[in-house]
Structure formats: structure tokens, C-alpha cells
Amino acid sequence: MEGISVIIPCYNREAFLREAIESVLEQEYSGPIEIIVADDGSTDRSVETATSFGPPVIVIKKPIDCTSQGAGTTRNRAIAASKYPLIAFLDSDDLFLPGHLQRLAEVLLANLDVGLVFDEAKTLIAGRTLEFPYPEWFKRAPDASAVLLEPLPPTNAMMIHRRVLSELVGPFDSDLVYSEDIDFRLRIAEKFPVRFVSGFGSVIREHSRRSIVVGRGKKLFYYDMLVLTKAITRYSYPEKIIKAKKAKLFFLLSLNEFQNNKYHTFISYLLYSFLQSPYFYFYKINQKYFKNNEKF
């Protein structure tokens, strides 16, 4: 079995990092594993926590002259320092579940044309571990259009072969402060087949300091739209898929405005969202109330 490099970007995650690393060390994988913890300038004891493990944990400190910050560029530093042909990702506040790496590696090595394999992730909220299964249509056919429509799979659930990085995809886009993982998945799905592997392989921990929570709103909307703009210049997505994606992004932006008591812009964004793609709303209603798992 070929070796796996597990990439963990880290910024001030002292409270969670030890548990994250231990979840990798406890994986029952038949090949070698290295864990690359790339720190992004933490001011707590994250670096000391990671260093205390010793091999196979390797700690990459942020270069003194590096001014960029974010999970994408931090993952890129870790990827550059890694050595094994299979690459998996784990956020420093999350966990792998037993069997995750073995299950994904077996499928990826048996299907060398596939660029990315993934399983499902659980969510830990207020001490409760919940399951939010992917839509059945997404699991059946996770092509580029499906990956554009849904914010799936999460980075923790993914494994790629190193050759994907050198065959026209490249690393994470350093221009993207947010949504760099969505862009990365899209670029892979645009070039390679993507395969779902049954099972839950990781746990996403929701907490108040999680970057996606802190950064939600207009800033996240800006980067999501930037990802969409880049995607449609690279790949011929169907027009209805593009409009549905825009509808979804403006819908999320309208919710942000509502939460901030900006009711005028809430109504404006909500109306614009509906006009972009009424089908998006019909699909969501069917999915929620009638358990319709068909992609519109």
C-alpha cells in the first residue's frame, strides 16, 4: 500500500490540535503515513503541541517573510514539504474516524483514472455528533456541475493522488482567502472523474472561532462569486447550473442581511436570487418536504 501524506493547516488551534493529530495516528492503514502540520503564524502553543508528537508528525512554521495568510497557502506549504503519493486533508479542529484513510486509499489506488475520492463527514455541534448525508444524486454522479452546485465534499473527506497536482490542476489558489477548497475541488472535477466512497470518515467540529463562521457574510459571498467567475472561464457549465449557483449565493447573502436587520437589501437579494433561478427554490422545497433526491 502506498504512503499517505495528511495535510493539517493550523492557526491558533491549541485547544483542538492534539485530538486532530491523534485521530490520524489511530488510523489502521497498511502503508506509511506522515502528518504535515503547517502553522500559519499561531500565537498560542499550537506549534509546541504539534512538535511534542515527534515523527511521523512534521511541523512547518510560517516563513518570517511570508505576508499571506489563509488555509490555502498554508496547505500549499505542507504539500510542498510532503513526500507520499496519496494526499489527504484534515483541518486542525476536526477529526478522522476509524477506517477513513484505508477506505479511500483502496478505492483511489484501484481506479487510477479518478482524480479525487471522498466519503461523508459528521458534524459535532454542542457535544452532539450529527449526520447530514449528502444528496443521493450527488453521491451517484459527483461531476463538475454537481460540485459547483453543492459545497461538497468537505476538505476533510477528500483524498487525491499527487499526480493530480501536476496534471493541470495545481495547488490551492493563494488569491482566495475563503472558498479556496471549493475552487480546488472544482478544478479537479473539471479534469478528472470523482468518486464517492460509502461511509463516514471524519467529524467537522462547529465552534464560534471556526473561520467559516467568523468569515460568513459579504466577504464569503465575494469569494464564492470569485470562484464561480473563475470556474465559468475554465469550463463549459450548463447555463441552468450557473444560474442555480448564483441563486444559491444570493439567497445566502439575503439571509446574512436579514440577520443584520437590513431588511431592504434582504428583500432585494432574495428577489434577485429567485429571478436568477426559480428552479433552485422548487428543488429545495422538493428536497426538504418531499425528500426528492433528483438534481434539477
N, C-alpha and C positions, 0 to 999 in steps of 0.2 A: 504494500500500500504506500502511495506517495505521501510525502510530508505536507503538513498544513501550516501556514503562517496565519495566526489570528491577530488582526489589527485592532488595537484599542486606542482611540484618541482620548485625551484626558485634559480636563481643565477644572481644577478645584473640586475633585470628586473623592476626597479622602474618606468621606463617610460611606461610600459605596464601592470603592475600587477593589478592596481586598476580596469582597464577596464575588465580584465580577471575575477576577483572576482565578479564584478557587473553583469557580464553575467551569472554567476551561481546563484546569488541571485535573478535574474529576472526570473529564470525558474519557470514555472507554474506546479509544481509537487505536487501530492496529499499527499505524505508522507514527513517525515522529511529529511532534508539534512544537512550534516556537510561538511565544506570545510577545508581540512588539507593542509596548506601551509608549505612545508618542505624547509627551506632555506639551501643552500649548502655553506654558508660562504660568503654571499654578503658583499661587501664593500660600497655599496650605501645605500639608505634608503628603500630598499625593505622590510626589517623586520618591520620597523616603519609603512610603508604603509599597510601591511597586518594586523598588530596589531591594527591599528586605527579602523578597522571594528568591533571588538568585536565579540561575538557569533553571528552566528554559525561558524565563522572563527576561526580556531585553528592554531597557529603558532608553528612549531617545529624548533628549532635552531640546527645547526650542533654541535655535541659534540666537545668539545675542543680537546679531544684526538683522533678524527677521522681524518685519513690522506687520505682516499679515497675520490674521487670527481667524480661526474657524475650524470646524471639524474636517472640511475637505482638504485644506492644505496640511493639516496635522496628519490625516490618514495618508496623504501622499508621502510625507517624510517617513512614515512607518513602512509603507510599501517599498520605498527605495532601499530601506535597510533590511528587508526580509529576504529569505532565500528559497523557500519551498514553492513548488509549482501550484499548489492549491492555496487560495486566499479566502479567508472568512473574516467577518467583521463583528465586533461587539462594542457597543457604547459602554463607557466606563461606569454607568449607573444601572446597567442591565445585567441579565444572567443568561447563560446557556442552560438548557435542560438536558438530562441524560440522553445519549444516543444521537444528538444533533449532528455532530461532525461526521460520525461514521456513516449515518444515513445519507447525508448529502454527498459525501465523497464517493460512495459506492455508485450512486447514480451518475455523477459527473464523469467519473472515470470510465463508466460503461457506455457513455454517449459523448464521444469526443467532439461531435459537431455542435453540441449545446454550449452556449456561452455563459449561462447562469442557471443555477438550480436554487430552489428555495422551499422552505416549509412554512408553517404557520407560527405565530407568536401569541403568547398570552399577555395579559396586562395586569399589573399589580397596582391596585388603587386602594388606598387607606387600609392596607393589610389584607385585602381580598384579592385573590387571583381569579381573573375572569377570562372567559374565552369569547372572542369575537371572530367567528370563522369567516374566511374570505367568501365572496360570492362564488357559487358553483361554476358559473360561466367563466370567471376569471381563472379558476383552477384548471378548467378544461383547456382553455386556449389563451394563455398569457402572452399574447403577441404585443407589438409596439403600441397599437391602439388601446389595448386593454391597460397596459402600463401607464399610458398617458391619462386615461380616464380615472384610474384608481390610484391612490397614494400607496401602492403595494408593489412588491413586498417591502417590509421594513428592512433596513440595512442588516440588523442582527440575524435575519432569517436567510441571508444570501451566502452563496459560495460561488466563486469564479475560478477559472483556470488562468494562470498568469499570462498565457498566450493571448487572452482577450485584450489585455492592456496594450500589447504591441501590435495587434492586428486592427488598427484604425480607431480603436475606442479611446485609449489614453486614460490617464488617471482622473481624479476628481477635478472639476473646474474650479480653479482658485479664485475666479471672479465672483463666485456665488457664495455669499455669506450664509444664506439659507437655501434650502431645497437642492443642495448640491448632490444629495443622494438620489433624488428624483431624476435629475439630469443624467447621472451616472447610469441608472437602470435603463433609462430611455435609450441612451447611446448603445448600450449592449443589445437591447431588444430590437433596435433598428438594424443590427448587423448579424445577429445570431439567434437561433432558436432558444427559447427559455422554457424550463421545465419545472412543474410543481411536484414536490415530493410530499406524500402524505405524512402528517404528524405535526405535533407542536414541539418546536426546538429551542425556543427562547422565551424570556419574560421581559417585557418592557415595563419599567418602573415609572409610574406617573408621580411627580412631586412638583412643588412650587418653583424649584430652581431649574427645572428642565428647560433647555434652551428653546425648544419649540413652543413651550408655554409662554416663556418670557418674551419671545420674539413675535408672537402671533399678532395679526392685525395688518395695518397698511404696509409695514415693512415686509412681512411674509408675502403679502399679495404682490408686491413689486417683484420679488424674486421668483415667485411662481409664474408670473406673466413673462419674466425674462426667460425662464426655462422653456415656456411654451413658444415664445418667439424664436428662440434658437432651434427648437425641435422642428418647427414647420419650415425652416430654411434648409434642414438636412434631409427631411423625409416626407414623402407624399402621404400625409394623413388624410383620411376622408373628411370632407367638409363638415359633416354632421358630428364627427368626433371632436373636431376643433371647436365648433360652436358649443357642444356639450361641456367641454373643458372650461371654456370661458364662462358659461353659465354657472358652473360649479364654483369657480373662483370669485365671481361677483356675488354669488349667494353667500359665500363665507365672509366676504368683505361687508356685506349688508348686515350680517349678524354681529360683526365687530362694531359697526356703527350703532346698532341697537343697544348693545351692551354699554356703550359710552354715551347713551342718551342723545344721540344725534339722529333724531327721527326723520328729518327731511332727507338726509343723504341715505339713511336706511331704506326708505321707500324708493328713492331714485335708483340705487344699486340693485334692489330686489326686482324692480320693474325691468331694468336693463338685462338682468340675468334671465328673467322669464322670456323676454323678447329674443334673446340670443338662441334659446333652445327650449321651447315648451316641452319637448320630448324628455328632456332631462328631469323635469318635475313629474311627468307621468311615470317615468321609470322609477323614481324614488318612492312615489306613492305605492306603486305596484310592489316594489321590493319590501317596503315597510309593512303594508297592511295585507297584501295578498301573497307574500313570500315568493314573488316572481324572481327567478334567478336567471332570466334571459337578458342578454345585453341588447339594448335597443338599437 
